Amino acid sequence: MKHRFWSDSTAGLTPYTPGEQPRDRTYCKLNTNECPYPPSPAVSDALLALNSADLRLYPDPDATALTAALAAEKGLGTDQVLVCGGSDEALAFAFMAFYAQGDTVCFADITYGFYAVYARLFGLHIHEIPLREDFTLSAADYMDAPGGIFIANPNAPTGIALARERIEELLCANPDRLVVVDEAYIDYAPVASCVPLIAKYDNLLVVQTFSKSRALAGMRLGAAFANASLIDAMNRIKYSFNPYNIDRVSQAVGCAALQDPLYLQEVTAKVIATRERVAAQLGGLGCRVLPSATNFLFVAHPKWTGHTFCAKLKEQGILVRYFDQPRIQSFVRVSIGTDLEMDQFLREVEAMM
Ligand SMILES: *Cc1c(COP(=O)(O)O)cnc(C)c1O
């Protein structure tokens, strides 16, 4: 309820709605795209090696070791990397650093909901660019865009990926627009990351996260990659807002996770194998399944609306996500869980046919 101390802009916000985390019973949780497997054992070693006495000290505001490790992994300079508290914070810093009230930003009609939330928070105009009929994004629709561009690649909640060559076309066509490419799901995709294009395009900013493939959603770690001048701008925002944004535990855990690329490959391959199997089985049951390059499937049941499908699964103890917006009301988004969890999901879907 609005209190008299609320500002008008606070009252006017439409905050992001996270996936539900009900506690009334134990659910099979396929609604927030978390990794079904634990993080690398190197992460638990790093946690055990932490000394609680050190928590009296502020963390390194530059997250020097983690920044260097990420830069080394990507073949970038440390001045081309900014570690953030989840990629949501990286996106927030980008909105604050590169746009002023009244500016226009462009993104797909069906994409990650936080872009619109931030645009409204910062008083920006939103120019929606509809995905094509088959839910693919066409770079041709982004030639000479009327404002800064935000693209999730692969996209969410559709799961569809765009080839790097298409993004490159869009970068070339908009040399005076910033293009933010959100690669939250890139590790699951058969397409190449845009990070190597940073050297070539000064209008490119890539955002990645530790929340999905690295199984660290509970830690809040993400990063932005761009030329040094863009990263410098984002640092100006960070140091004007929350200089100690990455706590000591997260810095240690992030470094440990990066030391174990084999584990990342293994776990990602398992998720992809499960995804392909489940997609084929859902297709066999008569569901429409969009081609996924992520750790989730966007699925339409032949009989039920997304809303009903979601509610019926919840009754059976399975949480998936439904988005109440035009064009996608027949779909639910199903995160890829373990094979056991997905078998339970498939049994329930079959029972609903
Ligand atoms: C999950 C997700 C994010 C945010 O992840 P963080 O946990 O804040 O790092 C960003 N973009 C997309 C498209 C996502 O799906």
The ligand as an SDF file (V2000), in Angstrom:
LIG
                    3D

 15 15  0  0  0  0  0  0  0  0999 V2000
   19.1290  -15.2610  -15.3660 C   0  0  0  0  0  0  0  0  0  0  0  0
   19.3410  -14.1340  -16.3260 C   0  0  0  0  0  0  0  0  0  0  0  0
   20.0520  -12.9850  -15.9980 C   0  0  0  0  0  0  0  0  0  0  0  0
   20.4140  -12.6100  -14.5940 C   0  0  0  0  0  0  0  0  0  0  0  0
   21.2240  -13.3870  -13.9560 O   0  0  0  0  0  0  0  0  0  0  0  0
   21.9660  -12.9670  -12.6300 P   0  0  0  0  0  0  0  0  0  0  0  0
   21.5780  -14.0200  -11.6690 O   0  0  0  0  0  0  0  0  0  0  0  0
   21.5490  -11.5920  -12.1980 O   0  0  0  0  0  0  0  0  0  0  0  0
   23.3790  -13.0030  -13.0270 O   0  0  0  0  0  0  0  0  0  0  0  0
   20.3040  -12.0460  -16.9650 C   0  0  0  0  0  0  0  0  0  0  0  0
   19.8330  -12.1850  -18.1970 N   0  0  0  0  0  0  0  0  0  0  0  0
   19.1140  -13.2460  -18.5690 C   0  0  0  0  0  0  0  0  0  0  0  0
   18.6190  -13.3500  -19.9590 C   0  0  0  0  0  0  0  0  0  0  0  0
   18.8260  -14.2490  -17.6310 C   0  0  0  0  0  0  0  0  0  0  0  0
   18.0610  -15.2880  -17.9700 O   0  0  0  0  0  0  0  0  0  0  0  0
  1  2  1  0
  2  3  1  0
  2 14  2  0
  3  4  1  0
  3 10  2  0
  4  5  1  0
  5  6  1  0
  6  7  2  0
  6  8  1  0
  6  9  1  0
 10 11  1  0
 11 12  2  0
 12 13  1  0
 12 14  1  0
 14 15  1  0
M  END
$$$$
